Amino acid sequence: MIYHLHELLTKMGAPEVREKNRLQWHYCDAESGAVAGFADIRLEAGGERLVAELEAMRSDEEKQTSPDHADEDKFYLLAERTARPNYFRVLHISFDGETYTRPSKSVVELGLSLFHAKALDISIRMVEQSFNKQDMLEPREESAGSRLILSPRLHTAGKPAETFGVVIPFRPCSVSLSSL
């Protein structure tokens, strides 16, 4: 499948890779401090190859509802530039434990959508953790059955907390009024 670079990057939620050549996101597990999820999109070999990788630990809820009960989500995409400038052919894509060489358009579209959703989740968690570093360093005791909800607040000693908003990007969809 052949895509224009801008279209491919937009579908993955990272069009700025064209200018920066690389974007990375990661978040850490609050208990162990180890990296629990990362996403990476990069142009390699002077812009001849596009590589996207993602690994993220699944929550207990996600493990139970997934058909393969895997502990983590993994994604890998390799695309090479064609003879036409800024056009890339997807050579290899793998997700959900399946690997596809020379994938069809529907498989590529599904993979790009999965990458976009999971990378967005990793990005949001990374932003939350950057504002809640103290929560990561000093875990709080929680009652059984309660979930930790991180709020994007920056706490400074002796000053009131500042609140920051997180903008969640989405791709606009067109809906005709006749279908409503």
Protein Blocks (a to p, Z undefined) as FASTA:
>chain_A
ZZdfklmmmmnopaklmmnopacdddddfklopafbdcddddeehhlaccddddddddfk
lmmmpmnlpabdcddddddddfbehiacdfbdceehiacehiafklmmmmmmmmmmmmmm
mmmmmmmmmmmmmmmmmccdddehiacddddddddehiacdddddddddddddddfklZZ
